Amino acid sequence: MPTFMMLFEDDASFEVPEPLRAEHHAYLLALSEKVVLGGSLSDGGPSPTGRLVVADFPSLEAAQAFAAAEPLVLAGRVARWTVSAIAIVQKDGTYSPIG
C-alpha cells in the first residue's frame, strides 16, 4: 500500500479549544493501524505550528479525503495542508519506494 505524507500548517492566530483538540486526537487514533509516524510540529515556541502524519492509504485520493475531513481542517484551524506520496528510508536501511 502506498505511503503518504500529510502536512498541516497552523495559522498562529488560531486557538484550538479542548473539545476540538479531543475530536482531532480521536480522528487520528482511528487511523493508528495505518500510521507510519506522526506528531505535532514546533518552532520552539509554546504552541504547535502544525502536524505531520505519514500513513498508508490505498490511493492519493483516499489520503486527500482523510486530510480534508480532519476536524482541525473542517473547523478552519489549519492555514494550509498538503498530501504527497513519500518514499520511506529507515535507520536500518529498509527502503519503501513511492507507490
Number of C-alpha atoms within 10 A of each C-alpha: 11 17 25 27 20 22 19 24 19 22 14 13 8 11 10 13 8 9 9 14 13 12 14 16 14 13 16 15 12 10 14 13 9 14 17 14 11 16 11 12 16 12 9 8 7 7 13 15 17 21 17 17 20 22 22 21 19 12 15 17 11 13 23 18 12 16 20 15 12 18 20 21 18 11 11 12 20 20 15 13 17 14 20 15 20 18 15 15 11 9 6 6 8 9 11 13 12 13 13
